[in-house]
């Protein structure tokens, strides 16, 4: 029994020795293939166009008026559905969710692309600078705002929220670092302007509606409730007009990065080296087993 186990262990040792000998005999091929693939990976990483990532860190602004409106809930109950008919939200804070939705919305992205004429920039390889027109004639292949919006969402813009701190990071990945930083800051600024103007417009509509209702009602208690909500709407309008960072407060603006985010040449070379090592070892073992 002991001799049988001894023979098995000898066979195991011999097989490991044979494996080592096979690899050692094929060391030249292993070295050449490994260094060759590592060199190819490095050259490829060098030739691949660089991309840069610029990020702006922002903090969503809460609906500061919600606390004021919630304190008026007892008064507004006397108005029945008056507040809801006017489109006034009482005691709710949906501003953060709305701001994030607008920041990533298709409408805002398309408006920014259209306003800044970014189609020739996003699809520079299809744009003829001399003719100032598309270099392709097929209408189905000419970039559209819809296509640009989709590519912008999937390849250029990324939005991430930190559940612990509540901070939001908007990152733009592009081949030009200055452009990437500009787009990131512009999108936040445009979101602030859009929601700020929307709040002012809505506040003006609510004030006009409340004034109209106050002129029709004679009940003192109901009128007091209307004037209380009216005062809140006036405060909201004044706050929107006087606040540039209405939806997002910029904590850390985007700056042009000096180092490319992709390709990471060191990682490419390491992957090429490891891949070449395993591939060359596999080739050597296959060649040895076929003899």
Number of C-alpha atoms within 10 A of each C-alpha: 5 6 8 9 10 11 11 11 12 12 12 12 12 12 12 12 12 12 14 12 12 17 20 14 13 18 15 12 17 22 15 14 22 22 18 15 22 22 16 16 21 21 14 15 19 14 10 11 11 17 17 23 26 27 24 21 22 20 19 20 14 16 17 12 18 18 13 16 19 15 12 16 14 10 17 22 13 14 15 10 11 16 18 12 10 15 14 16 14 19 16 13 15 12 17 16 11 13 22 17 13 19 23 17 14 17 11 18 24 20 14 17 18 13 9 10 11 15 19 16 12 17 13 13 10 17 19 13 11 7 8 9 12 19 15 13 9 8 9 8 10 15 17 13 16 12 13 19 22 15 13 19 17 10 12 18 22 16 16 11 15 9 8 6 8 12 17 20 20 22 23 28 24 23 16 16 21 17 16 26 24 16 22 25 22 14 20 24 19 17 24 22 18 17 21 22 16 13 18 19 13 18 23 16 14 21 21 14 17 21 14 11 15 19 9 10 12 10 9 10 13 19 21 14 20 24 16 17 24 20 13 19 23 17 15 21 20 13 17 22 14 11 12 14 19 24 29 24 18 18 13 13 17 24 18 16 16 11 11 17 15 16 17 13 16 12 13 19 21 15 16 21 23 15 16 21 20 14 15 23 22 14 15 19 14 11 12 14 8 6 5
